Amino acid sequence: MKALTKILTACAATAMLISCMGSGSRAMQNGGEVTGSRGATVMEPSPYGMVEVKRGYLKVGLSEQDSLWGTGSQTKDISVDGFWMDQNEVTNSMYRQFVEWVRDSIVRERLADPSYGGDETFKIEVDRNGDPVKPHLNWTKAIPWRKPNEDQERALESVYRTHEIDGTKMLDAQQMNYRYEVFDYEKAALRKYRLNPEERDLNTDHTVNADEQIIISKDTAYIDDDGRIVRQTITRPLSSMYDFLNTYIVNVYPDTTCWVNDFTNAYNETYMRNYWSSPAYSDYPVVGVTWEQAQAFCAWRTAYLLRGLGPQARYIQRYRLPTEIEWEYAARGKEGNPYPWESGDMTNDKGCFNANFKPDEGNYTEDGNLITSKVGIYGANSNGLFDMAGNVAEWTSTVYTASGVAAMADLNPELRYDAAKEDPYILKRKSVRGGSWKDPQSLIRSAWRSWEYQNQPRSFIGFRCVRSKASTTSATNNTSKKK
């Protein structure tokens, strides 16, 4: 019995020794071979409301001469990595949540302001130990909407205004400004912008000039004393990593007047007054949103997701607008069809229309809708995506050029240009895809390209978000090479 006890004690001691030796013991077990350092497996759950578009190949563009305009279109064989994409277009309800979040952030900031009573519990400036932290709003504390005191009432009412004519109380749209920052990882990775001069040119043997100034541009913004957003593009010598951090302030309230501004000599006041605000349109795609506002929504949606995730957040990819090629690749479906559905017919075998568009000259109602329709009421394509043709056209992240895909790489193609405020307007055009409720059949093809200025809201343009995948997969779309 004593012998057995000694053996067990010796085994336990050996196990503890091996455990303490750590990687050295593993090297012994592997015979000294390099086997790699592996972290925990990244498990990426399916993002809410999104579907996976698997990586694959496609011939992008119109392969035949366009019969409508009599001009050819650039085509190119491309390969695209997998990504997640919103199954439906962003709805009024989703975008309204964004606007209300901006409203509530302003209210919390004012509730903590001494001018409105100074309730410091709405803004956290010290941790539990009393040590200073970066000031941030306390989103766990509820806003006293129902029973505010006198100071709180002033703070709550400060984000609303009264219509000068009919006395209607409404949200003060001009105050709904969202501030966010974007670090430009791509620019920071370019060798010509390296902080260490010796890393800027690896292909020559010339003497490095440590005093050489590298000029860099960055975007910044602030709100002036009159409450107006001032955007600036600053050009200065590169000095630190903060020169790659861009600051944006965007008024996020949608332009409800687009319904009357897009259509002259028409009575669309009903849509102007109800489309954004009425619950009846909650599940309809948001419109009147510029490319800049769509970008801000993506940034907010990312911040909303990452809040409270802790260390896991480093593996989560950010929400963004799809590239022009990602959009076409997803719209064509797994078969690479000219339309999101299998055939070129506008109706299915039951005689029902496949999309919300304008089937005939002036006849908007033949497909069952006059303007936009609820998202997801027409059939999905083979990727599981709804309304990739018609309903509303959709913003992409890509700058619009006539050369299109011809100027892009054949691997994850993209043309991106962040236009400075002083740039000519031709550089502020962004690619728009999919066609809308007001477009004929020829303009809702997956390959058809159009554009709009990045600050121009329209009653027929919306958007949806994508997220790159945190991990790759071997599965691919079964795309066709003959399209």
C-alpha positions in Angstrom: 0.0 0.0 0.0 2.9 2.4 0.9 4.5 1.5 -2.5 1.3 2.4 -4.3 1.1 5.7 -2.5 4.7 6.6 -3.5 4.0 5.8 -7.1 0.9 8.0 -7.2 2.8 10.8 -5.5 5.6 10.5 -8.0 3.1 10.6 -10.9 1.4 13.7 -9.5 4.7 15.5 -9.1 5.7 14.6 -12.7 2.4 15.9 -14.0 2.8 19.2 -12.1 6.3 19.5 -13.4 5.2 18.9 -17.0 2.4 21.5 -16.5 4.8 24.1 -15.2 7.2 23.4 -18.1 4.5 24.6 -20.5 5.7 25.1 -24.1 9.1 23.5 -23.4 7.4 20.2 -22.5 5.3 20.4 -25.7 8.4 20.9 -27.7 9.8 17.7 -26.2 6.6 15.9 -27.0 6.7 17.1 -30.6 10.4 16.1 -31.0 11.4 19.7 -31.3 9.4 20.4 -34.5 7.6 23.7 -35.0 3.8 23.0 -34.8 2.5 26.5 -34.5 0.9 28.6 -31.7 -2.8 28.4 -31.7 -5.3 30.5 -29.9 -8.9 29.8 -29.1 -11.1 28.9 -32.1 -13.1 32.0 -33.3 -16.8 31.2 -33.3 -18.7 33.8 -35.3 -22.4 33.6 -34.8 -24.7 34.5 -37.6 -25.3 38.3 -37.3 -29.0 39.1 -36.7 -31.0 39.8 -39.8 -28.1 38.8 -42.1 -27.4 35.9 -44.5 -24.0 34.5 -45.5 -22.9 35.1 -49.1 -20.1 32.5 -49.7 -16.9 33.4 -51.5 -16.8 32.6 -55.2 -16.3 33.8 -58.8 -18.3 35.8 -61.3 -18.1 37.6 -64.6 -19.1 41.1 -63.6 -20.9 43.6 -65.9 -23.1 43.4 -69.0 -21.5 40.9 -71.3 -23.6 41.9 -74.3 -24.1 45.3 -75.9 -26.8 47.2 -74.1 -29.9 47.3 -76.3 -31.3 50.3 -74.4 -28.4 52.7 -74.9 -26.5 51.0 -77.7 -23.3 51.0 -75.8 -21.0 48.3 -74.5 -20.3 47.7 -70.9 -17.0 46.7 -69.2 -16.8 43.1 -68.0 -14.3 41.3 -65.9 -13.7 38.0 -64.2 -13.5 38.6 -60.5 -13.3 36.6 -57.2 -14.9 37.8 -54.0 -14.4 36.7 -50.5 -17.4 35.6 -48.4 -19.4 38.2 -46.3 -22.6 38.7 -44.4 -25.3 40.8 -45.9 -28.6 42.2 -44.6 -31.3 40.0 -45.8 -33.5 43.1 -46.2 -33.0 46.7 -46.9 -32.6 48.9 -43.8 -36.1 49.9 -42.8 -37.6 53.0 -41.3 -37.9 51.2 -38.0 -34.2 50.3 -38.0 -33.1 53.8 -39.0 -35.5 55.4 -36.5 -33.7 53.5 -33.7 -30.5 55.2 -34.8 -32.1 58.6 -34.8 -33.7 58.0 -31.4 -30.3 56.8 -30.0 -28.8 60.1 -31.2 -31.6 62.0 -29.5 -31.1 60.0 -26.2 -27.4 60.6 -26.3 -28.0 64.4 -26.5 -30.5 64.2 -23.7 -28.2 62.2 -21.4 -25.4 64.7 -22.1 -27.7 67.6 -21.1 -29.1 65.8 -18.0 -25.5 65.6 -16.7 -24.9 69.3 -17.6 -25.0 71.6 -14.5 -27.2 73.9 -16.7 -29.9 71.3 -16.5 -29.5 70.1 -12.9 -26.2 68.4 -13.3 -27.2 64.7 -12.6 -23.7 63.2 -12.8 -25.1 59.7 -12.8 -25.9 60.1 -16.5 -22.2 60.5 -17.4 -19.4 58.3 -16.0 -16.1 60.0 -15.4 -14.6 57.8 -12.7 -14.6 54.0 -12.2 -15.8 52.1 -9.1 -12.5 52.8 -7.4 -12.8 56.5 -7.9 -10.1 56.7 -10.6 -10.6 59.0 -13.6 -11.7 57.3 -16.9 -12.5 58.6 -20.3 -15.9 60.4 -19.9 -18.8 58.4 -21.4 -22.5 58.3 -21.2 -24.3 55.9 -18.8 -26.7 54.0 -20.9 -27.9 51.8 -18.0 -29.6 54.7 -16.4 -33.1 55.3 -17.7 -34.1 58.8 -19.0 -37.0 60.1 -16.8 -39.5 60.6 -19.7 -42.6 60.2 -17.6 -41.9 62.0 -14.3 -39.1 64.5 -14.8 -38.3 67.3 -12.4 -38.2 70.9 -13.6 -34.5 70.8 -14.7 -35.0 67.4 -16.4 -38.0 68.7 -18.2 -36.0 71.5 -19.7 -33.4 69.0 -20.9 -36.0 66.7 -22.4 -37.8 69.5 -24.2 -34.6 71.0 -25.5 -34.4 68.4 -28.3 -37.8 69.2 -29.6 -39.3 72.3 -31.4 -42.7 73.7 -32.1 -43.8 74.2 -35.7 -44.1 78.0 -36.2 -47.5 77.8 -38.0 -49.5 74.9 -36.7 -47.9 74.4 -33.3 -47.0 70.8 -33.8 -44.3 69.4 -31.5 -41.6 67.6 -33.3 -38.1 66.4 -33.0 -35.6 69.2 -33.8 -33.9 67.6 -36.8 -31.1 70.1 -36.9 -29.8 68.8 -33.6 -29.6 65.2 -34.6 -25.9 65.1 -35.2 -23.8 61.9 -34.8 -20.1 62.1 -34.2 -17.8 59.2 -35.0 -14.2 58.4 -35.7 -12.7 56.1 -38.3 -9.1 54.9 -38.3 -7.8 54.5 -41.8 -6.0 51.2 -41.5 -5.3 51.0 -45.2 -3.6 54.4 -45.4 -1.6 53.6 -42.2 -0.4 50.4 -43.8 1.1 52.1 -46.9 4.9 52.2 -46.8 5.0 55.9 -48.0 3.2 56.9 -44.8 5.4 54.9 -42.3 6.4 56.9 -39.3 9.9 55.3 -39.5 11.6 56.8 -42.5 13.7 53.7 -43.1 10.5 51.7 -43.8 9.2 54.0 -46.6 11.2 52.7 -49.5 12.6 49.2 -49.5 13.6 49.0 -53.1 16.4 51.6 -53.2 19.7 52.0 -51.5 19.6 55.7 -51.2 20.5 57.4 -47.9 17.4 57.8 -45.7 16.5 61.4 -44.9 15.2 61.3 -41.4 14.0 64.9 -41.6 11.9 64.4 -44.7 8.4 65.6 -44.2 5.6 63.4 -45.4 2.4 65.4 -46.1 -0.9 63.7 -45.2 -4.6 64.7 -45.3 -7.2 63.8 -42.8 -10.9 64.7 -42.3 -12.1 66.5 -39.2 -15.3 68.3 -38.2 -16.7 70.4 -35.4 -19.9 72.3 -34.6 -19.6 76.1 -34.6 -21.2 78.5 -32.2 -24.3 78.7 -34.4 -24.8 74.9 -34.2 -23.7 74.3 -37.8 -21.5 71.4 -38.8 -18.1 72.5 -40.2 -16.2 69.9 -42.2 -12.5 70.3 -42.9 -9.8 68.4 -44.7 -6.6 69.1 -43.0 -3.2 68.7 -44.8 -0.2 68.6 -42.6 3.2 66.8 -42.0 2.8 63.2 -40.7 3.7 63.1 -37.0 1.8 60.3 -35.3 -0.8 57.5 -35.7 -3.5 60.1 -34.9 -3.0 61.5 -38.4 -4.8 58.4 -39.7 -7.8 59.1 -37.4 -10.7 60.8 -39.3 -13.5 62.6 -37.4 -17.0 63.0 -38.9 -20.1 64.7 -37.7 -23.2 63.9 -39.7 -26.8 65.1 -39.3 -28.6 61.8 -39.5 -32.3 62.9 -39.8 -33.6 61.8 -43.1 -34.8 64.3 -45.7 -38.6 63.8 -45.6 -39.0 66.5 -48.3 -37.4 64.3 -50.9 -40.9 63.1 -51.9 -41.8 66.6 -53.2 -38.4 67.6 -54.4 -37.9 64.5 -56.6 -41.3 64.9 -58.3 -42.3 68.3 -59.5 -45.9 69.1 -60.4 -47.1 66.1 -58.3 -49.0 65.8 -55.0 -46.7 63.7 -52.8 -47.3 65.7 -49.5 -48.8 62.6 -47.9 -45.6 60.7 -48.3 -43.6 63.7 -47.0 -45.7 63.9 -43.9 -46.2 60.2 -43.1 -43.6 57.9 -44.8 -40.9 58.4 -42.2 -43.0 59.0 -39.1 -46.1 56.8 -39.4 -45.9 53.3 -37.8 -47.7 52.1 -41.0 -44.4 52.4 -42.9 -42.1 51.0 -40.2 -41.2 47.9 -42.3 -40.7 49.9 -45.5 -37.1 50.7 -46.6 -35.8 54.0 -45.3 -35.3 56.7 -48.0 -34.2 60.3 -48.0 -30.9 59.1 -46.6 -27.6 60.2 -48.2 -24.5 58.1 -48.7 -22.9 60.0 -45.8 -25.8 59.2 -43.5 -25.7 55.6 -44.5 -22.0 55.5 -43.6 -22.8 57.0 -40.2 -25.5 54.4 -39.6 -22.9 51.6 -40.3 -20.5 53.2 -37.8 -23.2 53.5 -35.2 -24.4 50.0 -35.8 -20.9 48.8 -35.2 -20.5 50.7 -32.0 -23.9 49.5 -30.8 -22.8 45.9 -31.4 -19.4 46.2 -29.8 -20.5 47.9 -26.7 -20.1 45.5 -23.8 -18.6 42.6 -25.8 -15.2 43.0 -24.1 -12.1 41.2 -25.5 -14.3 39.3 -28.0 -14.9 42.6 -29.9 -11.5 42.4 -31.5 -12.6 39.5 -33.6 -15.9 41.1 -34.8 -15.9 42.7 -38.2 -17.4 46.1 -38.7 -20.7 46.9 -40.4 -20.1 48.8 -43.7 -21.7 49.5 -47.1 -21.1 46.8 -49.7 -18.7 47.4 -52.4 -20.2 47.8 -55.9 -18.9 44.4 -56.9 -20.0 42.7 -53.6 -23.5 44.0 -54.3 -23.6 42.7 -57.8 -22.1 39.3 -56.8 -24.7 38.9 -54.1 -27.6 40.1 -56.3 -27.0 37.7 -59.1 -27.4 34.7 -56.7 -25.4 31.5 -56.7 -26.1 31.0 -60.4 -24.8 34.4 -61.6 -28.2 35.3 -63.2 -28.8 38.7 -64.9 -31.6 39.3 -62.4 -31.9 38.1 -58.8 -34.3 35.4 -60.0 -33.5 32.5 -62.4 -35.1 33.7 -65.6 -35.3 37.1 -67.4 -39.1 37.1 -67.0 -40.6 39.7 -64.7 -43.2 37.3 -63.4 -43.0 33.9 -61.9 -44.9 30.8 -63.0 -47.9 32.0 -61.0 -48.0 35.3 -62.9 -46.8 37.3 -59.8 -44.2 39.9 -60.3 -40.7 39.2 -59.0 -39.9 42.7 -57.9 -41.4 46.1 -57.1 -40.6 48.3 -60.2 -42.4 50.2 -62.9 -43.7 47.5 -65.3 -45.1 49.9 -67.9 -44.9 53.6 -68.9 -46.6 55.5 -66.1 -48.2 52.4 -64.7 -46.6 52.0 -61.2 -49.4 49.9 -59.8 -49.3 46.9 -62.2 -46.9 45.1 -59.8 -49.2 45.7 -56.9 -47.5 48.8 -55.4 -47.5 52.5 -56.1 -44.3 53.5 -54.4 -42.1 51.4 -52.2 -43.3 48.1 -50.6 -42.7 46.4 -47.4 -39.3 44.7 -47.4 -39.3 41.0 -48.1 -42.7 40.5 -49.7 -41.2 39.4 -53.0 -39.2 36.2 -53.3 -35.6 35.9 -52.2 -32.8 35.1 -54.6 -30.7 31.9 -54.2 -28.5 33.7 -51.6 -31.6 34.3 -49.5 -31.6 38.1 -50.1 -34.8 40.0 -50.7 -35.4 43.1 -52.9 -32.0 43.0 -54.7 -33.9 44.4 -57.7 -36.4 47.2 -57.4 -38.1 48.6 -54.2 -35.3 51.1 -53.6 -31.9 51.4 -55.3 -29.0 51.0 -52.8 -25.9 52.9 -51.9 -22.5 51.1 -52.2 -19.2 52.2 -50.8 -17.6 52.5 -54.3 -16.8 55.8 -56.0 -18.4 56.0 -59.4 -16.2 56.2 -62.5 -17.1 55.5 -66.1 -14.3 52.9 -66.3 -16.0 50.9 -63.6 -14.7 47.4 -63.1 -12.0 47.8 -65.7 -10.1 50.0 -63.3 -10.4 47.5 -60.4 -8.4 44.5 -59.3 -9.8 41.0 -59.9 -9.6 40.0 -56.3 -12.2 41.7 -53.9 -12.4 44.7 -56.4 -13.1 48.2 -55.0 -12.5 51.8 -55.9 -12.7 54.1 -52.9 -12.2 57.8 -52.7 -13.0 59.9 -49.6 -13.8 63.2 -51.3 -12.6 66.3 -49.5 -15.0 69.1 -49.0 -13.3 71.3 -51.6 -13.1 68.5 -54.2 -15.2 69.0 -57.4 -18.6 67.3 -57.3 -17.6 64.8 -60.0 -15.4 63.1 -57.3 -18.4 62.9 -54.9 -20.4 60.4 -57.0 -21.1 57.1 -55.5 -22.3 53.9 -57.2 -25.9 53.0 -56.7 -27.2 49.5 -57.6 -30.4 47.6 -58.0 -32.9 50.1 -59.5 -36.0 51.2 -57.6 -39.8 51.2 -57.5 -39.8 54.0 -60.2 -37.5 52.3 -62.7 -38.3 50.1 -65.7 -37.2 46.5 -66.2 -33.9 47.4 -67.9 -32.7 49.5 -65.0 -33.2 46.8 -62.3 -30.7 44.3 -63.7 -28.0 43.2 -61.3 -25.2 44.5 -63.6 -26.8 47.9 -64.3 -24.7 50.8 -62.9 -26.0 54.2 -61.8 -24.8 56.9 -59.4 -25.7 59.8 -57.1 -23.9 62.5 -55.3 -22.9 61.4 -51.8 -24.8 64.2 -50.1 -28.0 63.9 -52.2 -31.0 62.3 -50.6 -33.6 60.6 -52.8 -37.0 59.1 -52.4 -35.9 56.0 -54.3 -32.5 55.3 -52.7 -31.9 53.3 -49.6 -29.2 50.9 -48.4 -28.3 47.7 -46.7 -25.2 46.8 -44.6 -22.6 44.0 -44.9 -19.9 42.6 -42.6 -16.8 40.8 -43.7 -16.4 37.4 -42.2 -14.1 36.9 -39.2 -13.0 33.5 -40.6 -12.9 32.0 -44.1 -14.7 28.9 -45.3 -14.0 26.4 -48.0 -17.5 26.5 -49.3 -18.2 28.7 -52.4 -21.1 30.0 -54.4 -21.8 27.9 -57.5 -21.5 30.8 -59.8 -21.7 30.5 -63.6 -19.0 31.6 -66.0 -21.4 32.0 -68.9 -23.2 35.1 -67.7 
